[in-house]
Amino acid sequence: MTTASTSGFATRYLDAVGERGRLCAGIDPHAELLEQWGLPVSADGLSRFGDICVEALAPVVAVIKPQVAFFEVFGAAGFGVLERVIRGCQSAGALVLADAKRGDIGSTMAAYATAWLDDRSALCADAVTVSPYLGVGSLAPAVDAARAGERGLFVLARTSNPEGASVQLADAGGRTVGQSVVDDAAAENVDGTGTVGLVVGATRAHGLDLGALRGPILAPGLGAQGATAGDLPEVFDGADTAWVLPASSRAVLRAGPDVGALRASAEQARDDVESALR
Ligand SMILES: O=C(O)c1cc(=O)[nH]c(=O)n1[C@@H]1O[C@H](COP(=O)(O)O)[C@@H](O)[C@H]1O
């Protein structure tokens, strides 16, 4: 476990996983899941899906990650549901990581930062996923906004999908592109705020040196993409596992729509992670 002193988002994150255990539960309302839950593939169905997820997951899971794409499918009504899901999760004590994967030139990035990380926005979450491929420096407005509000960013470093290798393993002057993202994130976290977290898939060996990061590491890929809790110690060997936040969406959500069964599925996933990373 981590021993160095922390503040800001790092403290909020470590308190949350210390209290509720390491799991990020994704809210990914795929059309197939809406149908499996007996809901219409419509904004109304999405709304019901969101309510069930909030009731089942938000009181027990440390971090909840709504995948913005599945809300965006339903336009303005979908964003309305997303606003309610974000507020509902936060009211029940969960941290919300908006999975929006934003990334643009700095002046546009500032607007994304306002949308996802500023109290004045109805979409304000506790953290947001961002893409560094316009240069990590282009994310500066989001880093500043996150730090100011004790919120976080999760920057894609080594993603869970097989296609990521062609970019993320490319040479960036004696280190990989992925490692350069890790090193830039670590440099932002020397203040102990853990403002700049990473996304590192749990699906395969990542080849990164994560030892100096001092920030959270979202590890998607549990369940539907084939990773298991038992894989985590080897995949994250060398990292401080207090920061490792394994994530699962479909594998947990398939237990719905019964609230009790959905909650039990998330609790089981969390318990599996906690025993694997003990
Ligand atoms: O940023 C992410 O969350 C993410 C990064 C990554 O490398 N791989 C990845 O699967 N994700 C997201 O994590 C979720 C995975 O969903 P499941 O495969 O159903 O668990 C989806 O919302 C993906 O968009």
The ligand as an SDF file (V2000), in Angstrom:
LIG
                    3D

 24 25  0  0  0  0  0  0  0  0999 V2000
  -11.0950    4.3100  -20.6010 O   0  0  0  0  0  0  0  0  0  0  0  0
  -11.7070    3.2330  -20.4730 C   0  0  0  0  0  0  0  0  0  0  0  0
  -12.5080    3.0600  -19.5840 O   0  0  0  0  0  0  0  0  0  0  0  0
  -11.3210    2.1190  -21.3450 C   0  0  0  0  0  0  0  0  0  0  0  0
  -10.0060    2.0690  -21.7370 C   0  0  0  0  0  0  0  0  0  0  0  0
   -9.4970    0.8930  -22.3250 C   0  0  0  0  0  0  0  0  0  0  0  0
   -8.3090    0.7550  -22.5880 O   0  0  0  0  0  0  0  0  0  0  0  0
  -10.3650   -0.1300  -22.5590 N   0  0  0  0  0  0  0  0  0  0  0  0
  -11.6900   -0.0690  -22.2280 C   0  0  0  0  0  0  0  0  0  0  0  0
  -12.4010   -1.0610  -22.4370 O   0  0  0  0  0  0  0  0  0  0  0  0
  -12.2020    1.0770  -21.6850 N   0  0  0  0  0  0  0  0  0  0  0  0
  -13.6560    1.2260  -21.4110 C   0  0  0  0  0  0  0  0  0  0  0  0
  -14.0020    0.3090  -20.3860 O   0  0  0  0  0  0  0  0  0  0  0  0
  -15.2750   -0.2890  -20.6490 C   0  0  0  0  0  0  0  0  0  0  0  0
  -15.0670   -1.7810  -20.7940 C   0  0  0  0  0  0  0  0  0  0  0  0
  -16.2950   -2.4180  -20.8020 O   0  0  0  0  0  0  0  0  0  0  0  0
  -16.4290   -4.0180  -20.6180 P   0  0  0  0  0  0  0  0  0  0  0  0
  -15.5380   -4.6450  -21.6550 O   0  0  0  0  0  0  0  0  0  0  0  0
  -17.8720   -4.2580  -20.8460 O   0  0  0  0  0  0  0  0  0  0  0  0
  -15.9880   -4.3260  -19.2070 O   0  0  0  0  0  0  0  0  0  0  0  0
  -15.8060    0.3970  -21.9020 C   0  0  0  0  0  0  0  0  0  0  0  0
  -16.6070    1.4930  -21.4940 O   0  0  0  0  0  0  0  0  0  0  0  0
  -14.5640    0.8930  -22.6020 C   0  0  0  0  0  0  0  0  0  0  0  0
  -14.8190    2.0550  -23.3660 O   0  0  0  0  0  0  0  0  0  0  0  0
  1  2  2  0
  2  3  1  0
  2  4  1  0
  4  5  2  0
  4 11  1  0
  5  6  1  0
  6  7  2  0
  6  8  1  0
  8  9  1  0
  9 10  2  0
  9 11  1  0
 11 12  1  0
 12 13  1  0
 12 23  1  0
 13 14  1  0
 14 15  1  0
 14 21  1  0
 15 16  1  0
 16 17  1  0
 17 18  2  0
 17 19  1  0
 17 20  1  0
 21 22  1  0
 21 23  1  0
 23 24  1  0
M  END
$$$$
